[in-house]
Amino acid sequence: MAFESMPARLGKVDLFAGLSGAARESIAAAGSTMTHAPGRAVVEQGASDIGFRLILEGDAVVEVNGVERARLGPGDYFGEISLIDRSPRSATVRAGDAGMKTFAISALSFEPLLDRHPDMSRVLLNALCARLRAIEATLPGPSTS
């Protein structure tokens, strides 16, 4: 597999796809890569460690109130909501059986980028709204009985 730069990887993430190359380069420079041991809780529900993670290698299990809700793999991400609203984590995410490598950026590092790249806020807002609409479309409608 050919080497892909972090700004290019970020460009494949729906939240960042509409950003300028300069904005994606700034995000890449402000973050870091982290390796997580198999089964390790990367983030825990209710915790206040705020930040975004993009899975580069491996996989993860998402748990809400101790119940598995999803599995994530390379290209998937988590922590985007806490990155923006600074609220506690809504789920626990554990590295899968083979461990996991992520790109991480904290809210503390991310917020100054919003000031430096004003277009970033609109792009993020549009991407989050699109995701919310997609989720709403999968919910059952009101009962007609």
C-alpha positions, 0 to 999 in steps of 0.5 A, a space after each residue: 500500500 502506498 503512503 498516504 499523508 495525514 491531510 489526504 486521509 483527513 480529506 476522506 473523512 466526511 467531517 473534513 472532506 470539504 475543508 481546504 488543503 491548508 486547513 487539513 494540513 493544520 489539523 494534521 500538524 496539531 494532532 498525533 498518532 497513538 497506538 492502543 493495546 488490544 482490549 484497552 479502553 481508548 475513551 470511556 463513557 462519561 469521561 471528560 477527555 475531549 478529542 477526536 480519533 480517526 482509526 488508521 489501523 485495527 478496529 474498535 468496539 463501541 459500548 454504551 452502558 456496557 452494551 456493544 453498539 458498533 464496531 469500527 475500522 480503518 477510516 472510521 472515527 469517534 469523538 467528533 461530538 465531544 470535540 465540538 461541544 466539550 461534553 463528556 463521552 457518550 460511549 466507551 470505545 475499546 481497541 479490538 483484538 489486534 489493537 489499534 492505531 489512531 490519529 488524535 486531536 484534542 479540543 485544546 489543539 482543535 479550537 484555535 484552528 477554528 479561529 485560524 480557518 473560519 470556513 472550518 466551522 461551516 463545513 463541520 456544521 454541514 457534515 454533522 447536520 448531514 449525519 443527523 439527517 441520515 440517522 433520523 431517516 433510519 428511525 421508525 415513524 410515528 405509529 398509525 395504529 
